[in-house]
Each structure stands twice: as structure tokens, then as C-alpha cells.
Amino acid sequence: MTFTPRIKNKLTFPQLKIKEGEPVFIKCTGLIYTGKEVPDSDMEAPQLMRCIDLTSGEECEIVVGKILEDILTDLDGGYVDKCFQIKQLPSPEGKRWRPYEVAEIESPTDD
């Protein structure tokens, strides 16, 4: 007899990096939440969001900076269960923050 495990609840997810100039295509599957604080660090705990990478179909999570969080949470009707193209743009000269280009896209499962 062969043992075939069935996952009941996935506890960890790979991180999908949003790189400058490279669009990512995701489906948001949960609300933005606060991750764990990094011990011995002055940095705040990161804001994270579970999603599906539409390119690979893999469940993952992304780090949601304040600017991206503001864009997503300002949407009428929310952002959970919606699909987006997200592209990080270059920082304005002399600034540390990065703007985003965000577009809602059709779900590949919608027909």
C-alpha cells in the first residue's frame, strides 16, 4: 500500500517578488495582514497578502507596501477574489518610495 498524503491546511507560502518594471499577474485570495516582526530590527512587521500567481497557478504571498496597500484598499467593492496586473515603477528622483501601476484584469477562469 502506498501512502499518499493529503494536505489539510497549507501553513507557509513562497513569496512572489514584485520587481521594478516586471508586471506580475495575481488573484488576491485574502485580506492584507500584518506578518511577524523581525527580532532585533527597527523595521516594522511587513504587510502581506495571500494570492495566486496567475502565471504559474501557485499559491503565494506578496509584501504589500503602504502605497500598494492604499491603492488596493481604496477600490470600490474590495480587492479579494479579484485579479490584477501589478507593476512597480522606478522611484522618483531623490525619493525612496516606489509608485505602482495597477490594473484589474479578467480572471482566467471567467468565461
C-alpha positions as CSV (number, residue, x, y, z in Angstrom):
1,M,0.0,0.0,0.0
2,T,1.3,3.4,-0.9
3,F,0.9,6.4,1.4
4,T,-0.4,9.5,-0.4
5,P,-0.6,12.5,1.9
6,R,-3.5,15.0,1.5
7,I,-2.8,18.5,2.7
8,K,-5.4,19.8,5.1
9,N,-4.1,23.3,5.5
10,K,-1.1,24.9,3.9
11,L,0.8,27.0,6.6
12,T,3.6,28.5,4.6
13,F,3.7,30.1,1.2
14,P,6.5,31.2,-1.2
15,Q,6.9,34.9,-1.7
16,L,6.2,36.4,-5.1
17,K,8.6,39.3,-5.6
18,I,7.4,42.4,-7.4
19,K,10.4,43.6,-9.3
20,E,10.7,47.0,-10.9
21,G,9.4,47.1,-14.4
22,E,8.3,43.5,-14.4
23,P,4.5,43.0,-14.2
24,V,3.0,40.3,-12.0
25,F,-0.4,38.8,-12.5
26,I,-2.2,37.8,-9.4
27,K,-5.6,36.8,-7.9
28,C,-6.0,38.2,-4.4
29,T,-7.3,35.4,-2.1
30,G,-7.2,37.1,1.2
31,L,-7.1,40.3,3.1
32,I,-3.9,42.2,3.7
33,Y,-2.5,41.2,7.1
34,T,0.5,42.0,9.3
35,G,3.3,39.5,9.3
36,K,5.7,38.6,12.1
37,E,8.1,41.2,13.4
38,V,11.8,40.6,12.7
39,P,13.6,40.2,16.0
40,D,16.3,42.8,16.8
41,S,15.2,45.0,13.9
42,D,14.0,48.6,13.8
43,M,11.7,47.7,10.8
44,E,8.0,47.3,11.3
45,A,6.4,44.0,10.6
46,P,5.6,43.6,6.9
47,Q,2.1,43.8,5.5
48,L,1.4,40.6,3.5
49,M,-1.3,39.3,1.2
50,R,-2.1,35.8,0.0
51,C,-2.6,35.4,-3.7
52,I,-2.3,33.1,-6.7
53,D,0.4,33.8,-9.2
54,L,-1.7,33.6,-12.4
55,T,1.3,32.8,-14.5
56,S,2.2,29.6,-12.6
57,G,-1.0,28.9,-10.7
58,E,1.0,28.7,-7.5
59,E,-0.4,29.9,-4.1
60,C,2.0,32.5,-2.8
61,E,2.1,35.8,-0.8
62,I,3.4,39.3,-1.7
63,V,4.7,42.0,0.5
64,V,2.3,44.9,0.3
65,G,4.0,48.3,0.9
66,K,1.9,51.3,2.0
67,I,1.5,52.7,-1.5
68,L,0.2,49.4,-2.9
69,E,-2.0,48.9,0.2
70,D,-3.6,52.3,-0.3
71,I,-4.3,51.5,-4.0
72,L,-5.9,48.1,-3.2
73,T,-7.9,49.2,-0.2
74,D,-9.4,52.3,-2.0
75,L,-11.1,50.1,-4.6
76,D,-14.9,50.0,-4.6
77,G,-16.0,46.5,-3.9
78,G,-12.7,45.5,-2.4
79,Y,-9.8,43.5,-3.8
80,V,-10.3,40.0,-2.5
81,D,-11.2,37.5,-5.3
82,K,-10.2,40.0,-8.0
83,C,-7.3,39.7,-10.4
84,F,-4.7,42.4,-11.0
85,Q,-1.6,43.2,-13.0
86,I,0.8,45.0,-10.7
87,K,4.0,46.7,-12.0
88,Q,6.4,48.5,-9.8
89,L,7.8,51.7,-11.4
90,P,11.1,53.4,-10.7
91,S,11.4,55.7,-7.7
92,P,11.1,59.4,-8.5
93,E,14.5,61.1,-8.4
94,G,15.7,61.7,-4.8
95,K,12.9,59.6,-3.3
96,R,12.9,56.1,-1.6
97,W,9.3,55.2,-2.3
98,R,8.2,53.5,-5.5
99,P,4.9,54.1,-7.3
100,Y,2.9,51.2,-8.8
101,E,0.9,50.7,-11.9
102,V,-2.1,48.6,-11.0
103,A,-4.9,47.3,-13.4
104,E,-7.7,45.0,-12.6
105,I,-7.7,42.2,-15.2
106,E,-10.2,39.5,-16.1
107,S,-10.0,36.2,-14.2
108,P,-8.7,33.4,-16.4
109,T,-11.5,31.2,-15.0
110,D,-14.2,33.7,-16.0
111,D,-15.9,32.7,-19.3
